[in-house]
Amino acid sequence: MEPTFNEYYPLDEERQRAAATMGRYTDKWSLFVILLLREGPQRFNAIKRSLRTISQQVLSTTLAGMERDGIVVRTVLPTTPPGVEYRLSELGHSLAQPFLILGQWIVDNMPAIEEAQQLYDERVKAAKEP
Protein backbone atom coordinates (compact mmCIF):
# COMPACT_ATOMS: atom_id res chain seq x y z
CA MET A 1 0.00 0.00 0.00
CA GLU A 2 1.25 3.48 -0.88
CA PRO A 3 2.12 5.83 2.04
CA THR A 4 -0.44 8.51 2.91
CA PHE A 5 0.16 12.26 2.69
CA ASN A 6 0.76 12.48 6.46
CA GLU A 7 3.29 9.65 6.30
CA TYR A 8 5.22 11.58 3.64
CA TYR A 9 4.66 15.01 5.16
CA PRO A 10 3.81 14.83 8.86
CA LEU A 11 2.81 18.29 10.01
CA ASP A 12 5.50 18.60 12.65
CA GLU A 13 7.26 21.89 13.33
CA GLU A 14 9.86 21.34 10.61
CA ARG A 15 7.22 20.62 7.97
CA GLN A 16 5.20 23.66 9.05
CA ARG A 17 8.26 25.87 8.49
CA ALA A 18 8.79 24.21 5.12
CA ALA A 19 5.14 24.82 4.20
CA ALA A 20 5.50 28.52 5.03
CA THR A 21 8.55 28.76 2.77
CA MET A 22 6.79 26.78 0.05
CA GLY A 23 3.98 29.30 0.13
CA ARG A 24 6.39 32.06 -0.83
CA TYR A 25 7.41 30.25 -4.02
CA THR A 26 4.07 28.96 -5.22
CA ASP A 27 2.60 32.36 -6.04
CA LYS A 28 2.76 33.46 -9.66
CA TRP A 29 5.16 36.37 -9.15
CA SER A 30 7.92 34.37 -7.48
CA LEU A 31 7.69 31.76 -10.20
CA PHE A 32 7.98 34.37 -12.95
CA VAL A 33 10.80 36.26 -11.21
CA ILE A 34 12.81 33.06 -10.83
CA LEU A 35 12.29 32.03 -14.44
CA LEU A 36 13.15 35.55 -15.64
CA LEU A 37 16.33 35.76 -13.55
CA ARG A 38 17.33 32.33 -14.82
CA GLU A 39 18.17 34.15 -18.06
CA GLY A 40 20.70 36.36 -16.26
CA PRO A 41 21.00 39.36 -13.93
CA GLN A 42 18.32 42.04 -14.25
CA ARG A 43 17.78 45.50 -12.88
CA PHE A 44 14.61 46.19 -10.91
CA ASN A 45 12.88 48.21 -13.63
CA ALA A 46 13.74 45.63 -16.30
CA ILE A 47 12.09 42.93 -14.16
CA LYS A 48 9.06 45.17 -13.64
CA ARG A 49 8.77 45.88 -17.38
CA SER A 50 9.04 42.18 -18.21
CA LEU A 51 6.32 41.22 -15.73
CA ARG A 52 4.09 44.11 -16.89
CA THR A 53 1.22 43.94 -14.40
CA ILE A 54 3.18 43.51 -11.17
CA SER A 55 3.14 46.54 -8.90
CA GLN A 56 6.37 48.09 -7.70
CA GLN A 57 5.49 47.24 -4.08
CA VAL A 58 4.73 43.57 -4.82
CA LEU A 59 7.93 43.19 -6.85
CA SER A 60 9.98 44.85 -4.11
CA THR A 61 8.44 42.61 -1.44
CA THR A 62 8.91 39.50 -3.60
CA LEU A 63 12.57 40.26 -4.29
CA ALA A 64 13.30 41.10 -0.64
CA GLY A 65 11.78 37.80 0.51
CA MET A 66 13.77 35.88 -2.08
CA GLU A 67 16.94 37.69 -1.05
CA ARG A 68 16.28 36.82 2.59
CA ASP A 69 15.83 33.14 1.66
CA GLY A 70 19.07 33.13 -0.33
CA ILE A 71 17.34 32.60 -3.68
CA VAL A 72 18.25 36.01 -5.11
CA VAL A 73 21.42 38.07 -4.76
CA ARG A 74 20.99 41.85 -4.74
CA THR A 75 23.94 43.92 -5.90
CA VAL A 76 24.18 47.71 -5.67
CA LEU A 77 25.96 48.92 -8.80
CA PRO A 78 28.55 51.71 -8.53
CA THR A 79 26.73 54.01 -10.95
CA THR A 80 25.28 57.50 -10.65
CA PRO A 81 22.56 57.26 -9.56
CA PRO A 82 23.22 53.90 -7.90
CA GLY A 83 21.52 51.01 -9.66
CA VAL A 84 20.47 47.68 -8.23
CA GLU A 85 20.79 44.36 -10.01
CA TYR A 86 19.27 41.03 -9.05
CA ARG A 87 20.50 37.57 -10.00
CA LEU A 88 19.71 34.03 -8.95
CA SER A 89 22.02 32.44 -6.42
CA GLU A 90 23.13 28.84 -6.83
CA LEU A 91 20.20 27.92 -4.59
CA GLY A 92 17.88 29.95 -6.82
CA HIS A 93 19.10 28.16 -9.93
CA SER A 94 18.38 24.82 -8.27
CA LEU A 95 14.81 26.02 -7.56
CA ALA A 96 14.34 27.05 -11.20
CA GLN A 97 14.68 23.44 -12.37
CA PRO A 98 11.47 22.10 -10.78
CA PHE A 99 9.63 25.24 -11.96
CA LEU A 100 10.73 24.51 -15.53
CA ILE A 101 9.44 20.95 -15.18
CA LEU A 102 6.13 22.23 -13.79
CA GLY A 103 5.86 24.77 -16.62
CA GLN A 104 6.45 22.08 -19.22
CA TRP A 105 3.85 19.85 -17.58
CA ILE A 106 1.32 22.69 -17.81
CA VAL A 107 2.13 23.34 -21.47
CA ASP A 108 1.93 19.63 -22.30
CA ASN A 109 -1.40 19.24 -20.51
CA MET A 110 -3.05 22.55 -21.44
CA PRO A 111 -5.53 20.96 -23.90
CA ALA A 112 -6.75 18.50 -21.23
CA ILE A 113 -6.91 21.28 -18.61
CA GLU A 114 -8.89 23.56 -20.92
CA GLU A 115 -11.26 20.72 -21.81
CA ALA A 116 -11.82 19.97 -18.11
CA GLN A 117 -12.45 23.67 -17.44
CA GLN A 118 -14.98 23.87 -20.25
CA LEU A 119 -16.83 20.76 -19.04
CA TYR A 120 -16.87 22.11 -15.48
CA ASP A 121 -18.16 25.51 -16.61
CA GLU A 122 -20.93 23.81 -18.63
CA ARG A 123 -21.94 21.69 -15.60
CA VAL A 124 -22.04 24.73 -13.32
CA LYS A 125 -24.04 26.73 -15.86
CA ALA A 126 -26.50 23.85 -16.37
CA ALA A 127 -26.96 23.47 -12.60
CA LYS A 128 -27.88 27.17 -12.29
CA GLU A 129 -30.47 27.07 -15.06
CA PRO A 130 -34.05 26.34 -14.02
Secondary structure, 3 states (H helix, E strand, C coil): CCCCHHHHCCCCHHHHHHHHHHHHHCCHHHHHHHHHHCCCCEEHHHHHHHHCCCCHHHHHHHHHHHHHCCCEEEEEECCCCCEEEEEECHHHHHHHHHHHHHHHHHHHHHHHHHHHHHHHHHHHHHHHCC
